[in-house]
Amino acid sequence: MRTRIASGFLVALLAGTASLCAMAADPPPQSLPPMVQRAQPGAGQRALQPLTGTWKVEKSLFVAIGTPDKPARGEGMTTKREWIGDGRFLHDVTQGSFNGQPYFRAGFLGYNNMDQRYEWVTADNFTPTLMAYQARNGSGPNVSGQPIDMKGQFTDLGITGEANVGKNIPMRTVIRIESENRHVFEIYFTPPGGSEVLADRMVFTRVP
């Protein structure tokens, strides 16, 4: 009996996750177990659909090797984003060159159905640190025209200055979806004892 129940649940789980994606307009079938229904992509994921595709990237860095008046710029940078996990997460891969060196970044952007917030994790070849950001619990799916605002923190290796090495630096990523063909990612840092500053801006223009 236990085997039949477990097998039936597994079949329902596989059927639900395999057949539904974030772009589905209909709610998950009520015949699915409640836990499986809660795991299905929905409005939070659908709001990220404009970010999918291939993009030309204009990257500017305003800290470390750049300044607010003379930011360091990327060259020949592109980003590709596609859905993974049956429409649950956007996989982001950005490549090109920066400050004359090869640049690579990978990231995962998703919506946490249970905490009702967006979450964003990245890894690149410039730091040995996973950068993780979370929106406020209960902030809900993105509404058209409104930014996605996510906070995090990292231990500084000197990005904000040698005086801050080893110190905790609060940070924020803000995503502004301006249209189907253009959006902006901005990263803000708050150095110890200082005000929040714009650290990094990436402007994405869709490649036809």
N, C-alpha and C positions, 0 to 999 in steps of 0.2 A: 504493500500500500504506500509506504513512504517513498519507494522508488518511483511509483507511478506519479505521485504528487510532485516530486522533484523534477521528473522528466517533463511533466506538463508545464511547470513553471519555467523551465529552461526553454522549452519551445516557445512559450509566450514571450519570454524575454528576447530571444533571438528574432522572432517575428517582428516585435515592436521596434527594436533598434535597427534592424536591417531595412525596414520598409519606410520608415519616417525620416525626414530630414528637416533641417532648420527652415527651409523655404515652404514647407507644407502649410497650406492655409487652414486645413481642418484640424480640430483638436484631436488628441490621441484617442483611439477607440476605447470606450468604457469597459470593454471586455478584458483589457489588459490589467494585470495586478496593479494596485495603487502605486507601489514603489516604481514600477516600470513607467507608469504614466507620468510620475513626477520627474523622471529622468529624460523625458522627450524634449527635443528642441522646440522652442516656441517664439513668442514675440521678442524676447531678448536677443535671440540669435538672428531672427529675421531683420532686426534693425541694423545688423552689421553687414548685410548683403552688399551695400554700396562699396565696401572695402575690398571685395574680391576682385581678382584679375591681376593684370600686369601693369606696373606703374613706373614712370620716370620719377626720380627722386632728386630734390634739391635739399641737401643737408647743410646746416650751418651750426657750428659749435662756438659758443660764446664764453666758455671757460677753458681752463688748462692751456691748450695751444692757441685758443682764440680769445677774443675780447668782445665786449658789446659793440665797440666801434669798428673792430676789424676781426670779424668771425672767421674761423677756419672753414673751408668749403670742401665738399665732396666732389668727386669727378666721376662721370659715367656710371652713376648709381641707379640701380633698378630694384624693384621689389615685386615679388610674386606672392599672392595670397590665395589659398584654396581651402575649402572645407575638408576637415578630417573628422574621424569619430562619428560617422553618420550625421554630419551637420552640427556637431556640438562645439567644435573649435575651429578658429581660423588659424592655419599654419602660415606664418610669415617668414619669407627668406629674402634678405636684402644683401646685395653684393655690389662691388664697385671698388673705388679707391678713395682714400682720405689722407690728406697730408702726405701724398706721395707713396702711401703704403696700401696694400690690399685690405679691403674692408669686408667683413662678413658679420651678419646678425641673423639669428633665428629667433622666432617668438611664437607664442601661443596666446591667442585672445579668445576669451569665452565669456559666457554669462552663467553665473551660479544661480540655478533655479531656486534653491532652498534659501539662500541668503539674499536673493534678489539684488545682485550686484554684478558689475563687470570685473573681470580679473585679467591680468596681463603679465606674462613672464617672458624675459628675453635673455639671450646669451650672445656675446659677441667676441671678437678676437682682439679687443683692446683692453678688456679687464678680465680678471679671473673670478668674477662675481656674477651670479644669477641675479638679475634685477626683477623684483616682483612688486606688483602694484594691485591694489584692491579699491574698488569704489565703496562708498558708504553702504552698510547693510540697509536694505529696504529702499535703496535709491531707484530700483526698478529698471525696466527696459529704457533704452534711449528713445527720446522723443525727437522727432524731426526738427532740426535747427538748434537743438541743445547739445552742448559738449558732453563728452564722457570724461569724468574727472576721477582719477584713481591715485591713491597715495601709497607710498612705500618708504623705505629707508635703506641706507647702505653704509658700510664702514669705509671711510675715505682712504684711498691709497695715494692721495695727493692731488686729486682732480680739482679740488677747490683751494689748493695751496698746501705747501709743506707744513705749515703750522697746524693743519687739521688732520694730518695723517693719523689713522687709528680712531678718529672720532666718528660718531654717528651723525649722518647727514639725512634729514628728512627730504623727501623728493615727491614730485607729482608728475604724472603724465596726463595731459589733456588732449583728447581727440576731438577734432572739429570736422564733421562731415558737411562740407559746403555744397556738394552736388554729387551726382553719380560719377563725375569725371575729375573731381578734385577734393582732397581732404588734407588736413594738417595734423601732425603729431608734435606736441611740444613737451619738453621735460623741464621742470623747475627744481632748483636746489635751494635749501635754506641753510647757509653756513652757520656754524656756531656763533651766537651773538650778533648775527646779521639778519638782513631782510631777505625774503625770497627773491631769487633772480632767475631769469630765463637762461637755461644752460644749453639747450639743444632744440633745434627746430628742423622738422622734415616736412617738406611740401611735396605731395604726391599728385602727379598728373597722369591720367589714364593713357596707356599706350593703345591706340586703336587696334 
